[in-house]
Amino acid sequence: MEITIIKENDIGIAIVNSSETLITDVQSSLDFIGTVRYETDCDRIILNKSAICEEFFKLKTRLAGEILQKFINYQMKIAIIGDFSMYSSKSLRDFIYESNKGKDIFFLSSEKEAIEKLSDA
């Protein structure tokens, strides 16, 4: 896991790059949140969707809700970036749409969009 910190509008954002899957369950998400907070002191994270297990994107597993609730509980904003068009689930598309209307969790296609959202949120 490689973490780069950028400042946008005087807000620190941790951009996390990894060739491995970092988030596979609730405990790994808590470990991830703790590590990023400790190493960067940032409360905003950009993470590529490839670093999250595929079960996350199957809403019937409830994994997405359980994991994202931890980000809310620990006051961490997250932008997950990648191509979400491969998912045909209407429920997931609705979930992504509703998340993007909020101020804490975003599903975006690029790092640039993520930086804009997180620096405004």
C-alpha positions in Angstrom: 0.0 0.0 0.0 1.4 3.4 -1.0 -0.2 6.6 0.4 0.3 10.0 -1.2 -1.0 13.1 0.6 -2.2 16.1 -1.4 -3.6 19.4 -0.2 -6.6 20.9 -2.0 -8.4 23.9 -0.5 -6.3 23.4 2.6 -7.7 19.9 3.1 -5.5 16.9 3.3 -6.5 14.0 1.1 -4.8 10.6 1.3 -4.6 8.9 -2.1 -4.1 5.2 -1.5 -2.7 3.0 -4.2 -2.3 -0.8 -3.9 -1.8 -3.8 -6.1 -3.5 -5.9 -3.5 -7.1 -6.1 -2.2 -7.1 -4.0 1.0 -10.7 -4.2 2.1 -12.2 -7.7 2.3 -14.4 -7.5 5.4 -15.4 -5.2 8.3 -12.2 -5.8 10.2 -9.9 -5.1 7.3 -11.8 -1.8 6.7 -11.2 -0.8 10.3 -7.5 -1.7 10.0 -7.4 0.4 6.8 -9.1 3.4 8.4 -6.8 3.2 11.4 -3.6 2.9 9.3 -4.5 5.8 7.0 -5.5 8.0 9.8 -2.4 7.2 11.8 0.0 7.5 8.9 -1.5 10.6 7.3 -3.7 12.4 9.8 -6.2 12.7 6.9 -9.9 12.2 7.2 -10.5 12.0 3.4 -9.4 9.0 1.3 -9.3 8.2 -2.4 -9.1 4.5 -3.1 -9.3 2.5 -6.3 -12.2 0.0 -6.5 -9.7 -2.7 -7.3 -8.5 -2.5 -3.7 -12.0 -3.6 -2.5 -13.2 -7.2 -2.7 -15.9 -7.9 -5.3 -18.4 -9.0 -2.6 -18.6 -5.4 -1.6 -20.4 -4.6 -4.8 -23.0 -7.3 -4.3 -25.4 -5.5 -2.0 -27.2 -8.7 -0.9 -24.0 -9.5 1.1 -24.6 -6.3 3.2 -20.8 -5.9 3.2 -20.9 -2.4 1.5 -23.3 -1.1 4.2 -21.3 -2.6 7.1 -18.0 -1.3 5.7 -19.2 2.2 4.8 -20.8 2.6 8.1 -17.4 2.2 9.7 -16.1 5.1 7.5 -19.1 7.2 8.8 -18.6 6.2 12.4 -14.9 7.2 12.3 -15.7 10.4 10.3 -13.7 9.4 7.3 -14.9 10.5 3.9 -14.0 8.2 1.0 -14.1 8.4 -2.8 -13.9 5.0 -4.5 -12.7 5.5 -8.1 -13.0 3.2 -11.0 -15.4 2.0 -13.7 -18.7 0.9 -12.2 -20.5 0.4 -15.5 -19.7 -3.3 -15.4 -22.2 -3.8 -12.6 -25.7 -4.5 -13.9 -27.5 -4.4 -10.5 -30.1 -1.7 -10.4 -29.8 -1.7 -6.6 -26.1 -1.0 -6.8 -26.6 1.7 -9.4 -29.2 3.3 -7.1 -26.9 3.0 -4.1 -24.0 4.7 -6.0 -26.4 7.4 -7.2 -27.6 8.1 -3.7 -24.1 8.0 -2.2 -22.9 10.5 -4.7 -25.6 13.0 -3.6 -24.2 12.9 -0.1 -21.1 14.4 1.5 -19.2 11.4 2.8 -19.1 8.5 0.3 -18.5 8.8 -3.4 -18.2 6.5 -6.3 -16.4 8.3 -9.1 -14.6 7.6 -12.4 -11.4 9.6 -11.8 -9.0 10.8 -9.2 -9.6 14.4 -10.4 -13.3 14.1 -9.7 -12.6 12.5 -6.3 -10.2 15.4 -5.3 -12.9 17.9 -6.3 -15.6 16.2 -4.3 -13.5 15.5 -1.2 -12.1 19.1 -1.1 -15.7 20.5 -1.3 -17.4 18.0 1.0 
